[in-house]
Amino acid sequence: MSEFINNSTQRVNKLKELILKLHEGVTVEETRKELTEAMAAVPYGEVVRAEEELIAGGLPKEEILKFCDIHTDALKGKIDTSAAKSVPDGHPVHTFIKENDEIIKTTAKIRSIVNEIKGKEDTADASDEMMQMRTLFNSLMDVEKHYLRKENLVFPFLEKYNITGPPMVMWGKHDEIRSFLKSSMQIFESSPNPSIEELNGYIEFMFEPTLKAIEEMIYKEEKILFPMCLDALTEIDWYEIYQQSDEIGFTLYFPQAEWKPTELSDIDLKKPDTKKIKLPTGSFTPEELEGIFNSLPFDLTFVDKEDNVRFFSHGEERIFQRNKAILGRKVQYCHPPSSVHIVNQILDDFKSGKQSSAKFWINFRGMYVLIAYYAVRNERNKYLGTLEVTQDIAPLKKIEGERRLLTYDN
């Protein structure tokens, strides 16, 4: 039978026929068998074309969304990406794939915990496992930035080239995953000390579907979306995406290499804005301002009014290490689950105006560390965010008397 499916139109029509059968109740196994008999593999572009033609022919987009995972399951192992373009380090698609690698490492750790609890007594305490899983799910919440870059930077270019079906379906799947993650986090909040039996119930009905949805999204991206995007978008399109990606942020990974289109000269590329940043009492170039932040004898981290991490200083010696992947991430997911309630208390009190600062001091790796939080407000007392300042104050505690003569510390 496979001999007659020898051109793109025939394959797309066969694929549409099989997809419609799935919607009518034919099983994934039956569909995969018929697909195998009909064709050895399906080029990724034809999967997209089949969905687009079905939608254009009147199949509701909601129906495609409803059966999207079943389509993927039936096609698993049959999608041919051998013709997909390769990308260099730093390219937006390379970054998406590296993020996926880190997401998969995180889901694998969760599955490892799931395997560890198999065979344990149902009545045994599972609070330690629950805490470990909660920490890992905190990391998975960072997938929001991955999805936002797709939705706000990549999908508009696909729509520009009249590719509308796949972005709509994928956006709908993003929202499903967001809902799964939100519900999972609510379980961690409401049931921190479950029994093994209770935890297994949470795994079956919420945690496992969440992990599966995230992993299925990665399959859809790497087998269909990214190859299709590389065919459709120009180097100039990708460069616009690249330039705007920093503003949204990255997921569990930060690009290690800069990228620019090879077909453009340096003159064609947009130059970074070097204009001075003017303030009421003076001005700086961006380079000067960065130098000032990094020369301060303490660490700064700024969280905006929406609780997103927007900036951190990176001097030679930070007390608490930061990675650029946290930029754009909810600050709640940057803290251990055991201290999130304190973070939320501080932010709530700052936002309401009830408080404007909070300070803690701890012994940490031979240092005596002051951790101070300050509410940042404008001249109208409107809340703009929170500034975290950390400093080793052990040397300051040793100061006695006066120093009036020039004496260098080093």
Secondary structure as UniProt FT lines:
FT   HELIX           2..4
FT   HELIX           8..23
FT   TURN            24..25
FT   HELIX           28..38
FT   STRAND          42..43
FT   HELIX           44..56
FT   TURN            57..58
FT   HELIX           61..66
FT   HELIX           68..75
FT   TURN            76..78
FT   STRAND          79..80
FT   TURN            82..83
FT   TURN            89..90
FT   HELIX           92..116
FT   TURN            117..119
FT   TURN            122..123
FT   HELIX           127..140
FT   TURN            141..142
FT   HELIX           143..149
FT   HELIX           150..154
FT   HELIX           155..160
FT   TURN            161..162
FT   HELIX           165..190
FT   HELIX           196..202
FT   HELIX           203..207
FT   HELIX           208..220
FT   HELIX           221..225
FT   HELIX           226..232
FT   HELIX           235..248
FT   TURN            262..263
FT   TURN            266..268
FT   STRAND          277..279
FT   TURN            280..281
FT   STRAND          282..284
FT   HELIX           286..295
FT   STRAND          299..304
FT   TURN            305..306
FT   STRAND          308..312
FT   HELIX           324..326
FT   TURN            327..328
FT   HELIX           331..334
FT   HELIX           337..339
FT   HELIX           340..352
FT   STRAND          357..364
FT   TURN            365..366
FT   STRAND          367..377
FT   TURN            379..380
FT   STRAND          383..392
FT   HELIX           394..397
//
